């Protein structure tokens, strides 16, 4: 069990290559998030509400494989999926960091380049940053910050 984190390209597709994938064990993520909080990299934001199937006149049965759908149902499913993706991809225009909820779960929230940039700027301005990535500390942290810097040059990242 753990977190699978993927860098994406600017057009929203998963970036190819092993260097664009990061795995954090479920036991290591709390430690990583704690370090991020201590460096001021996380933003406090409420978890957004997911769209409700009933608001689109849908039920889970409408998504079952092999289900015959009329055009009206197909259209409502497309509207629901667009609303769902809008929630997953939502971001502040001028973020203070990475909203913690985007990394705590595995819902595939988009962590934008702007959010990563704000988090890294806060981190790099911290007075203890010069010792944070030294080899005597948690080895995950050094690799995690390198991964964030890479994601900052691409299209962001998603956690699953």
Secondary structure, 3 states (H helix, E strand, C coil): CEEEEEEECCCCCECCCHHHEEEEEHHHHHHHHHHHHHCCCEECCCCCCCCCHHHHCCCHHHHCCCCCCCHHHHHHHHHHHHHHHHHHHCCCCCCCCEECHHHHCCCCCEECHHHHHHHHHHHHHCCCHHHHCCCCCCHHHHHHHHHHHHHHCCCCEEEC
